[in-house]
Amino acid sequence: MLMTYFADRVENENSLDDFLMPDGYTKFDYQADAVIEGYQKMLKYDGFFLADVVGLGKTVIATMIAKKFLLENGKENTKILVVYPPAVEMNWKKTFRDFGIDKYTNFVSNGSLSKVLDPDNVDYWNPEDFDLILVDEAHKFRTHTTSGFEELQS
């Protein structure tokens, strides 16, 4: 019975062994477990929520998932969008830069999604071209009647 529910975790337990962490970062087992499980859920359900208490490295976990996706999808084929609250902009950009995936990524604050949708804005790729979208503080987009929700859907 346990193998029915947990076989995918056991079989993929070591799939991050070759995942190199940048200088200044430590690979914690709980983060590696979250990356493996989150990545599997993302593929199975076309998305998932990553929730944990403050300070346990959700940004690092999300970045590792993005890097895993980038490597498996192919660097030449992958475009990532990160949507974040303005207060954590530098943290997202630094973490993606440290992991070497910032050049495959557009960053936008959660109040500025209209910039991504503006066809005249050359700072962003075409919205249809994004392969992966990470949304920090996703609960701010939970109400389907808000403009932010509609922009994120678009």
C-alpha positions as CSV (number, residue, x, y, z in Angstrom):
1,M,0.0,0.0,0.0
2,L,2.8,2.4,0.8
3,M,4.5,1.9,-2.5
4,T,1.2,2.7,-4.2
5,Y,1.2,6.1,-2.7
6,F,4.9,6.9,-2.3
7,A,6.7,4.9,-5.0
8,D,7.3,8.0,-7.1
9,R,9.2,9.6,-4.2
10,V,11.3,6.5,-3.5
11,E,12.2,6.1,-7.2
12,N,13.1,9.7,-7.6
13,E,14.7,10.1,-4.2
14,N,18.2,10.8,-5.6
15,S,17.1,12.8,-8.7
16,L,18.7,16.0,-7.3
17,D,22.1,14.4,-6.4
18,D,23.7,16.1,-9.4
19,F,21.9,19.4,-8.8
20,L,24.7,21.9,-8.0
21,M,23.9,24.6,-5.5
22,P,25.5,28.0,-6.1
23,D,28.1,29.3,-3.6
24,G,26.4,30.6,-0.5
25,Y,23.5,28.1,-0.7
26,T,23.1,24.8,1.2
27,K,21.0,22.0,-0.1
28,F,18.7,20.9,2.7
29,D,16.9,17.5,2.5
30,Y,13.5,19.1,3.1
31,Q,14.0,21.5,0.2
32,A,15.2,18.7,-2.1
33,D,12.1,16.7,-1.1
34,A,9.9,19.7,-1.8
35,V,11.5,20.2,-5.2
36,I,11.0,16.6,-6.2
37,E,7.4,16.4,-4.9
38,G,6.5,19.9,-6.3
39,Y,8.0,19.2,-9.7
40,Q,6.0,15.9,-9.9
41,K,2.8,17.7,-8.9
42,M,3.4,20.5,-11.4
43,L,3.8,18.0,-14.2
44,K,0.8,16.0,-13.1
45,Y,-1.6,18.8,-12.3
46,D,-0.2,21.7,-14.4
47,G,0.6,23.6,-11.2
48,F,0.7,23.4,-7.5
49,F,0.8,25.6,-4.4
50,L,4.0,25.7,-2.4
51,A,3.3,26.9,1.2
52,D,5.5,26.9,4.2
53,V,6.4,29.1,7.1
54,V,8.6,32.2,6.7
55,G,12.3,31.6,6.3
56,L,12.4,28.0,5.1
57,G,13.4,28.9,1.6
58,K,10.3,28.9,-0.6
59,T,12.1,31.2,-3.1
60,V,15.0,28.8,-3.3
61,I,12.7,25.8,-3.7
62,A,10.7,27.5,-6.4
63,T,14.0,28.5,-8.1
64,M,15.2,24.9,-8.0
65,I,12.0,23.7,-9.5
66,A,12.3,26.3,-12.3
67,K,15.8,25.2,-13.0
68,K,14.8,21.6,-13.1
69,F,12.0,22.5,-15.5
70,L,14.4,24.5,-17.6
71,L,17.0,21.7,-17.8
72,E,14.4,19.1,-18.7
73,N,12.4,21.3,-21.1
74,G,15.5,22.6,-22.8
75,K,17.1,26.0,-22.3
76,E,16.5,27.1,-25.9
77,N,12.7,26.3,-25.5
78,T,12.0,27.7,-22.1
79,K,10.7,31.1,-21.0
80,I,9.8,31.7,-17.3
81,L,7.7,34.5,-15.8
82,V,8.0,35.3,-12.1
83,V,5.3,37.4,-10.5
84,Y,6.2,38.8,-7.1
85,P,5.3,41.5,-4.6
86,P,7.5,44.6,-5.1
87,A,9.2,44.2,-1.7
88,V,10.9,40.9,-2.7
89,E,11.9,41.9,-6.2
90,M,15.7,41.9,-5.5
91,N,15.5,38.6,-3.7
92,W,13.9,36.9,-6.7
93,K,16.2,38.4,-9.2
94,K,19.3,37.6,-7.1
95,T,18.3,34.0,-6.5
96,F,17.5,33.4,-10.2
97,R,20.9,35.0,-11.1
98,D,22.7,32.9,-8.6
99,F,21.2,29.7,-10.0
100,G,22.0,30.9,-13.5
101,I,18.5,31.0,-14.9
102,D,17.8,34.7,-14.9
103,K,18.3,35.1,-18.7
104,Y,15.5,32.7,-19.3
105,T,13.1,34.7,-17.1
106,N,11.0,37.9,-17.2
107,F,10.2,39.4,-13.8
108,V,7.1,41.5,-13.0
109,S,5.6,42.8,-9.9
110,N,2.1,41.6,-9.1
111,G,0.6,45.0,-9.7
112,S,2.2,45.4,-13.1
113,L,0.9,42.4,-15.0
114,S,-0.5,44.7,-17.6
115,K,3.1,45.4,-18.8
116,V,3.4,41.7,-19.8
117,L,0.1,41.9,-21.7
118,D,1.0,45.2,-23.5
119,P,2.1,44.1,-27.1
120,D,4.1,47.3,-27.4
121,N,6.2,46.6,-24.3
122,V,9.5,45.1,-25.7
123,D,10.8,44.4,-22.2
124,Y,8.6,41.3,-22.0
125,W,8.1,38.2,-24.1
126,N,4.8,37.4,-25.7
127,P,2.5,36.1,-22.9
128,E,1.7,33.0,-24.9
129,D,5.4,32.1,-25.0
130,F,5.8,31.5,-21.3
131,D,6.3,27.9,-20.4
132,L,6.4,28.3,-16.6
133,I,4.8,31.0,-14.4
134,L,5.8,31.3,-10.7
135,V,3.5,33.5,-8.6
136,D,4.7,34.6,-5.2
137,E,1.9,35.4,-2.8
138,A,-0.6,33.7,-5.1
139,H,-3.4,34.2,-2.5
140,K,-3.6,37.8,-3.8
141,F,-5.0,36.4,-7.0
142,R,-7.7,34.2,-5.5
143,T,-10.7,36.3,-6.3
144,H,-11.8,35.8,-9.9
145,T,-13.5,39.1,-10.0
146,T,-10.4,41.2,-9.7
147,S,-8.4,42.8,-12.5
148,G,-5.2,41.1,-11.2
149,F,-6.8,37.7,-11.4
150,E,-8.0,38.4,-15.0
151,E,-4.5,39.7,-16.0
152,L,-2.8,36.6,-14.6
153,Q,-5.2,34.4,-16.4
154,S,-4.5,36.2,-19.7
